[in-house]
Protein backbone atom coordinates (compact mmCIF):
# COMPACT_ATOMS: atom_id res chain seq x y z
CA UNK A 1 0.00 0.00 0.00
CA UNK A 2 2.87 2.36 0.84
CA UNK A 3 4.42 1.79 -2.59
CA UNK A 4 1.11 2.45 -4.32
CA UNK A 5 0.75 5.76 -2.45
CA UNK A 6 4.21 6.81 -3.57
CA UNK A 7 3.47 5.92 -7.19
CA UNK A 8 0.19 7.85 -7.05
CA UNK A 9 1.90 10.97 -5.71
CA UNK A 10 4.65 10.74 -8.32
CA UNK A 11 2.06 10.31 -11.09
CA UNK A 12 0.12 13.40 -10.01
CA UNK A 13 3.32 15.43 -9.76
CA UNK A 14 4.45 14.28 -13.22
CA UNK A 15 1.14 15.39 -14.72
CA UNK A 16 1.46 18.81 -13.09
CA UNK A 17 5.03 19.28 -14.30
CA UNK A 18 4.28 18.06 -17.83
CA UNK A 19 1.40 20.52 -18.30
CA UNK A 20 2.40 23.73 -20.13
CA UNK A 21 2.44 26.80 -17.91
CA UNK A 22 0.17 29.64 -19.01
CA UNK A 23 -0.42 28.05 -22.41
CA UNK A 24 -3.79 28.05 -24.11
CA UNK A 25 -4.78 26.43 -27.43
CA UNK A 26 -8.01 28.01 -28.67
CA UNK A 27 -8.07 25.67 -31.69
CA UNK A 28 -6.01 25.16 -34.78
CA UNK A 29 -2.25 25.05 -35.02
CA UNK A 30 -1.41 28.63 -35.98
CA UNK A 31 -0.11 30.06 -39.23
CA UNK A 32 2.93 28.46 -40.79
CA UNK A 33 4.60 27.04 -43.88
CA UNK A 34 2.88 23.69 -44.42
CA UNK A 35 2.05 21.20 -47.13
CA UNK A 36 -1.63 20.54 -47.76
CA UNK A 37 -1.56 17.11 -46.08
CA UNK A 38 -0.09 18.84 -43.02
CA UNK A 39 1.09 15.49 -41.68
CA UNK A 40 -2.24 14.95 -39.94
CA UNK A 41 -1.38 17.77 -37.53
CA UNK A 42 -4.00 20.31 -38.64
CA UNK A 43 -7.48 18.82 -38.60
CA UNK A 44 -6.95 15.34 -39.97
CA UNK A 45 -5.35 13.36 -42.76
CA UNK A 46 -7.06 13.60 -46.16
CA UNK A 47 -7.81 9.86 -46.04
CA UNK A 48 -9.97 10.20 -42.90
CA UNK A 49 -11.55 13.62 -43.53
CA UNK A 50 -14.97 14.34 -45.01
CA UNK A 51 -15.69 16.55 -48.06
CA UNK A 52 -16.33 20.25 -47.53
CA UNK A 53 -19.14 22.33 -49.03
CA UNK A 54 -16.80 25.32 -49.40
CA UNK A 55 -16.90 27.31 -52.66
CA UNK A 56 -13.41 28.55 -53.58
CA UNK A 57 -12.71 31.36 -56.05
CA UNK A 58 -9.13 32.31 -56.95
CA UNK A 59 -7.92 35.52 -58.61
CA UNK A 60 -4.61 37.31 -59.24
CA UNK A 61 -3.57 40.92 -59.76
CA UNK A 62 -1.84 40.04 -63.06
CA UNK A 63 -1.85 37.27 -65.63
CA UNK A 64 1.94 36.88 -65.64
CA UNK A 65 5.01 38.26 -63.96
CA UNK A 66 8.76 38.35 -64.53
CA UNK A 67 11.83 36.86 -62.87
CA UNK A 68 11.89 37.95 -59.19
CA UNK A 69 8.72 39.91 -59.95
CA UNK A 70 5.60 40.46 -57.81
CA UNK A 71 2.32 38.57 -57.70
CA UNK A 72 -0.79 38.84 -55.51
CA UNK A 73 -3.13 35.84 -55.19
CA UNK A 74 -6.54 36.21 -53.54
CA UNK A 75 -8.88 33.40 -52.49
CA UNK A 76 -12.57 33.88 -51.66
CA UNK A 77 -14.02 31.02 -49.60
CA UNK A 78 -17.70 30.72 -48.65
CA UNK A 79 -20.42 28.15 -47.97
CA UNK A 80 -18.25 25.99 -45.72
CA UNK A 81 -19.51 24.10 -42.68
CA UNK A 82 -18.38 25.64 -39.41
CA UNK A 83 -17.45 24.13 -36.08
CA UNK A 84 -18.13 25.77 -32.73
CA UNK A 85 -14.74 27.50 -32.97
CA UNK A 86 -15.63 28.82 -36.46
CA UNK A 87 -12.00 28.46 -37.52
CA UNK A 88 -10.93 27.82 -41.13
CA UNK A 89 -7.40 27.05 -42.30
CA UNK A 90 -6.52 28.12 -45.87
CA UNK A 91 -3.52 26.86 -47.87
CA UNK A 92 -1.78 28.34 -50.91
CA UNK A 93 -0.01 25.46 -52.66
CA UNK A 94 1.61 24.60 -55.97
CA UNK A 95 0.15 21.08 -56.11
CA UNK A 96 -2.57 18.83 -54.71
CA UNK A 97 -0.57 15.75 -53.75
CA UNK A 98 -0.17 16.88 -50.15
CA UNK A 99 3.66 16.84 -49.89
CA UNK A 100 6.33 19.31 -51.06
CA UNK A 101 3.60 21.57 -52.41
CA UNK A 102 4.18 24.85 -50.56
CA UNK A 103 5.21 27.76 -52.84
CA UNK A 104 8.78 27.80 -51.54
CA UNK A 105 9.21 24.25 -52.85
CA UNK A 106 8.74 25.73 -56.34
CA UNK A 107 11.04 28.71 -55.81
CA UNK A 108 8.37 31.28 -54.88
CA UNK A 109 8.71 33.47 -51.78
CA UNK A 110 5.69 34.45 -49.68
CA UNK A 111 6.44 38.05 -48.66
CA UNK A 112 3.09 38.69 -46.98
CA UNK A 113 -0.05 36.78 -45.98
CA UNK A 114 -3.53 37.89 -44.90
CA UNK A 115 -2.52 37.94 -41.22
CA UNK A 116 0.57 40.07 -41.73
CA UNK A 117 3.00 37.14 -41.71
CA UNK A 118 4.87 35.20 -44.39
CA UNK A 119 3.06 31.84 -44.31
CA UNK A 120 1.37 29.85 -47.05
CA UNK A 121 -1.09 28.48 -44.45
CA UNK A 122 -3.22 30.94 -42.46
CA UNK A 123 -6.09 30.47 -40.04
CA UNK A 124 -9.12 32.77 -40.13
CA UNK A 125 -12.22 33.06 -37.95
CA UNK A 126 -15.41 33.05 -40.03
CA UNK A 127 -18.54 34.49 -38.43
CA UNK A 128 -20.85 33.85 -41.39
CA UNK A 129 -20.20 31.04 -43.87
CA UNK A 130 -22.43 32.75 -46.44
CA UNK A 131 -20.28 35.91 -46.41
CA UNK A 132 -17.18 33.74 -46.18
CA UNK A 133 -13.65 35.04 -45.92
CA UNK A 134 -11.05 36.61 -48.24
CA UNK A 135 -7.38 35.61 -48.00
CA UNK A 136 -4.53 37.21 -49.96
CA UNK A 137 -0.85 36.40 -50.41
CA UNK A 138 1.91 38.60 -51.79
CA UNK A 139 4.64 36.61 -53.54
CA UNK A 140 7.98 37.06 -55.26
CA UNK A 141 8.56 34.96 -58.39
CA UNK A 142 11.46 32.51 -58.78
CA UNK A 143 14.77 33.61 -60.30
CA UNK A 144 14.15 31.46 -63.39
CA UNK A 145 11.50 31.49 -66.11
CA UNK A 146 8.81 28.97 -65.26
CA UNK A 147 5.07 28.28 -65.35
CA UNK A 148 3.49 27.52 -61.95
CA UNK A 149 -0.03 26.35 -61.18
CA UNK A 150 -1.36 27.51 -57.82
CA UNK A 151 -4.09 25.81 -55.81
CA UNK A 152 -6.10 26.73 -52.74
CA UNK A 153 -6.84 24.15 -50.04
CA UNK A 154 -9.19 24.48 -47.07
CA UNK A 155 -9.18 22.65 -43.74
CA UNK A 156 -12.01 23.14 -41.25
CA UNK A 157 -14.42 21.33 -38.95
CA UNK A 158 -18.16 20.88 -39.17
CA UNK A 159 -20.70 18.34 -37.98
CA UNK A 160 -18.20 16.84 -35.56
CA UNK A 161 -15.69 15.80 -38.26
CA UNK A 162 -12.71 17.30 -40.09
CA UNK A 163 -13.41 18.52 -43.64
CA UNK A 164 -11.20 19.28 -46.64
CA UNK A 165 -11.64 21.11 -49.93
CA UNK A 166 -9.27 22.20 -52.73
CA UNK A 167 -9.24 23.53 -56.28
CA UNK A 168 -8.02 20.33 -57.95
CA UNK A 169 -11.34 19.95 -59.80
CA UNK A 170 -11.10 23.46 -61.34
CA UNK A 171 -7.43 23.10 -62.28
CA UNK A 172 -6.16 25.95 -60.13
CA UNK A 173 -4.66 29.05 -61.71
CA UNK A 174 -1.45 29.15 -63.80
CA UNK A 175 1.08 32.00 -63.76
CA UNK A 176 3.97 32.29 -66.22
CA UNK A 177 7.27 33.86 -65.16
CA UNK A 178 9.08 35.54 -68.08
CA UNK A 179 12.21 37.65 -68.59
CA UNK A 180 12.47 41.19 -67.26
CA UNK A 181 11.70 43.73 -70.02
CA UNK A 182 14.36 46.31 -70.72
CA UNK A 183 13.96 49.53 -68.69
CA UNK A 184 11.18 47.93 -66.63
CA UNK A 185 10.52 49.63 -63.23
CA UNK A 186 11.20 47.35 -60.28
CA UNK A 187 11.96 47.27 -56.57
CA UNK A 188 15.51 46.48 -55.52
CA UNK A 189 16.20 44.63 -52.21
CA UNK A 190 12.72 45.39 -50.88
CA UNK A 191 11.73 43.83 -47.55
CA UNK A 192 8.00 44.50 -46.97
CA UNK A 193 6.89 45.74 -43.55
CA UNK A 194 4.06 43.52 -42.29
CA UNK A 195 3.72 44.49 -38.59
CA UNK A 196 3.38 47.84 -36.80
CA UNK A 197 2.32 49.31 -33.47
CA UNK A 198 -0.91 51.21 -32.87
CA UNK A 199 -0.64 54.99 -32.92
CA UNK A 200 2.69 55.09 -34.78
CA UNK A 201 3.09 56.48 -38.31
CA UNK A 202 4.59 53.86 -40.64
CA UNK A 203 7.49 55.19 -42.71
CA UNK A 204 8.32 53.08 -45.75
CA UNK A 205 11.48 53.38 -47.80
CA UNK A 206 12.52 51.33 -50.83
CA UNK A 207 15.21 51.30 -53.48
CA UNK A 208 13.50 51.42 -56.88
CA UNK A 209 15.19 51.43 -60.28
CA UNK A 210 14.08 52.61 -63.73
CA UNK A 211 11.37 54.95 -62.43
CA UNK A 212 10.46 58.60 -62.87
CA UNK A 213 7.56 58.67 -60.38
CA UNK A 214 6.48 56.50 -57.46
CA UNK A 215 3.23 56.41 -55.50
CA UNK A 216 2.32 54.43 -52.39
CA UNK A 217 -1.23 53.03 -52.59
CA UNK A 218 -3.19 51.58 -49.67
CA UNK A 219 -6.66 50.28 -48.90
CA UNK A 220 -8.67 48.62 -46.15
CA UNK A 221 -9.30 44.98 -47.18
CA UNK A 222 -12.76 44.50 -48.66
CA UNK A 223 -13.46 48.21 -49.28
CA UNK A 224 -12.01 48.50 -52.83
CA UNK A 225 -11.24 52.15 -52.07
CA UNK A 226 -7.59 52.79 -52.97
CA UNK A 227 -5.81 55.81 -51.46
CA UNK A 228 -2.64 57.14 -53.12
CA UNK A 229 0.32 58.96 -51.57
CA UNK A 230 3.12 60.49 -53.66
CA UNK A 231 6.54 59.15 -52.66
CA UNK A 232 9.61 61.40 -52.40
CA UNK A 233 13.01 60.60 -53.86
CA UNK A 234 15.89 60.68 -51.33
CA UNK A 235 19.53 59.69 -51.32
CA UNK A 236 18.51 56.30 -49.90
CA UNK A 237 15.65 55.63 -52.32
CA UNK A 238 11.95 56.50 -52.38
CA UNK A 239 9.97 57.03 -49.21
CA UNK A 240 6.36 57.60 -48.14
CA UNK A 241 4.36 57.31 -44.91
CA UNK A 242 1.16 55.46 -44.06
CA UNK A 243 -1.24 57.01 -41.52
CA UNK A 244 -1.08 55.67 -37.97
CA UNK A 245 -3.51 52.93 -36.95
CA UNK A 246 -5.99 53.84 -34.23
CA UNK A 247 -7.04 50.25 -33.42
CA UNK A 248 -5.95 46.71 -34.14
CA UNK A 249 -6.59 45.68 -37.73
CA UNK A 250 -5.01 45.33 -41.17
CA UNK A 251 -4.54 47.34 -44.33
CA UNK A 252 -2.99 46.53 -47.70
CA UNK A 253 -0.41 48.65 -49.50
CA UNK A 254 1.65 48.52 -52.67
CA UNK A 255 4.04 50.67 -54.71
CA UNK A 256 2.93 52.04 -58.10
CA UNK A 257 5.98 52.51 -60.36
CA UNK A 258 6.12 54.30 -63.70
CA UNK A 259 8.47 55.71 -66.32
CA UNK A 260 8.08 56.83 -69.91
CA UNK A 261 7.68 53.25 -71.16
CA UNK A 262 5.95 51.25 -68.40
CA UNK A 263 3.63 51.49 -65.42
CA UNK A 264 3.39 48.64 -62.95
CA UNK A 265 2.73 47.91 -59.30
CA UNK A 266 4.24 45.75 -56.61
CA UNK A 267 2.15 43.02 -55.00
CA UNK A 268 -0.33 43.97 -52.30
CA UNK A 269 1.26 43.61 -48.86
CA UNK A 270 -0.84 43.14 -45.70
CA UNK A 271 0.17 45.37 -42.80
CA UNK A 272 -1.13 44.25 -39.40
CA UNK A 273 -1.57 46.61 -36.44
CA UNK A 274 -1.06 44.96 -33.07
CA UNK A 275 -1.17 46.54 -29.63
CA UNK A 276 0.18 43.47 -27.83
CA UNK A 277 3.66 44.99 -27.65
CA UNK A 278 2.39 47.52 -25.10
CA UNK A 279 1.06 44.86 -22.73
CA UNK A 280 2.80 44.70 -19.33
CA UNK A 281 4.29 41.21 -19.06
CA UNK A 282 5.59 41.64 -15.51
CA UNK A 283 2.47 40.12 -13.84
CA UNK A 284 2.81 37.07 -16.08
CA UNK A 285 6.48 36.73 -15.14
CA UNK A 286 5.66 36.99 -11.44
CA UNK A 287 3.00 34.31 -11.81
CA UNK A 288 5.43 31.98 -13.58
CA UNK A 289 8.01 32.59 -10.82
CA UNK A 290 5.40 31.81 -8.15
CA UNK A 291 4.42 28.59 -9.95
CA UNK A 292 8.08 27.59 -10.14
CA UNK A 293 8.55 28.17 -6.40
CA UNK A 294 5.40 26.18 -5.59
CA UNK A 295 6.65 23.31 -7.75
CA UNK A 296 10.06 23.38 -6.02
CA UNK A 297 8.41 23.36 -2.59
CA UNK A 298 6.25 20.42 -3.61
CA UNK A 299 9.31 18.48 -4.77
CA UNK A 300 11.18 19.15 -1.51
CA UNK A 301 8.17 18.18 0.60
CA UNK A 302 7.69 14.99 -1.38
CA UNK A 303 11.35 14.10 -1.03
CA UNK A 304 11.24 14.56 2.76
CA UNK A 305 7.98 12.63 3.04
CA UNK A 306 9.38 9.66 1.15
CA UNK A 307 12.65 9.77 3.12
CA UNK A 308 10.86 9.79 6.48
CA UNK A 309 8.52 7.07 5.33
CA UNK A 310 11.49 4.93 4.32
CA UNK A 311 13.27 5.45 7.65
CA UNK A 312 10.14 4.60 9.66
CA UNK A 313 9.68 1.36 7.72
CA UNK A 314 13.22 0.09 8.48
CA UNK A 315 13.76 -2.24 11.52
CA UNK A 316 15.26 -0.50 14.54
CA UNK A 317 18.79 -1.51 15.44
CA UNK A 318 19.93 -1.18 19.03
CA UNK A 319 22.99 1.04 19.13
CA UNK A 320 26.05 0.15 21.19
CA UNK A 321 26.77 2.38 24.11
CA UNK A 322 30.04 4.27 24.31
CA UNK A 323 32.12 4.36 27.53
CA UNK A 324 31.00 7.97 27.98
CA UNK A 325 27.32 6.88 27.90
CA UNK A 326 28.02 4.17 30.47
CA UNK A 327 29.72 6.70 32.73
CA UNK A 328 26.69 8.98 32.45
CA UNK A 329 24.33 6.14 33.33
CA UNK A 330 26.44 5.14 36.32
CA UNK A 331 26.86 8.63 37.65
CA UNK A 332 23.38 9.96 36.94
CA UNK A 333 21.73 8.31 39.98
CA UNK A 334 24.30 9.93 42.33
CA UNK A 335 23.65 13.45 40.99
CA UNK A 336 22.39 15.69 43.80
CA UNK A 337 21.96 19.41 44.21
CA UNK A 338 24.74 19.58 46.84
CA UNK A 339 27.19 17.50 44.81
CA UNK A 340 30.71 18.90 45.40
CA UNK A 341 31.41 18.58 41.68
CA UNK A 342 28.74 21.23 40.96
CA UNK A 343 30.46 24.39 39.55
CA UNK A 344 30.11 27.53 41.59
CA UNK A 345 27.33 29.81 40.36
CA UNK A 346 25.34 27.16 38.51
CA UNK A 347 21.61 27.29 39.16
CA UNK A 348 19.60 24.18 40.01
CA UNK A 349 18.16 24.18 36.50
CA UNK A 350 21.59 24.40 34.89
CA UNK A 351 22.91 21.63 37.13
CA UNK A 352 19.91 19.40 36.38
CA UNK A 353 20.26 19.76 32.59
CA UNK A 354 24.00 20.09 32.10
CA UNK A 355 25.34 18.30 35.17
CA UNK A 356 25.40 14.78 33.66
CA UNK A 357 27.46 15.94 30.67
CA UNK A 358 29.75 17.91 32.93
CA UNK A 359 30.37 14.88 35.17
CA UNK A 360 30.88 12.69 32.10
CA UNK A 361 33.56 15.04 30.85
CA UNK A 362 35.26 14.76 34.24
CA UNK A 363 35.28 11.00 33.78
CA UNK A 364 32.98 10.41 36.70
CA UNK A 365 35.63 11.56 39.21
CA UNK A 366 34.23 12.40 42.63
Buried (B, 14 or more C-beta within 10 A) or exposed (E): EEEEEBEEBEEEBEEEEEEEEEEEEEEBBEBBBBBBBBEEEBBBBBEEBBEBEBBBBBEBBBEBBBBBBBBBBBBBBBEBBBBEEBBBBBBBBBBBEBEEBBBBBBBBEBBBBBBBBBBBBBBBEBEEBEEBBBBBBBBBBBEEEBEBBBBBBBBBBBEEEBBBBBBBEEEBBEBEBBEEEEEBBBBEEBEBBBEBBBEEEBEBBBEBEBBEBBBBBBBEBEEEEEBEBEBEEEEEBBBBBBEEBEEEEBBBBBBBBBBEEBEBBBBBBBBBBBEEEEEEEEEEEEEEEEEEEEBEEBEEEBEEEBEEEEEEEEEEEEEEEEEEEEBBEEBEEEBEEEEEBBEEEEEEEEBEEEBBEBBBEEEBEE
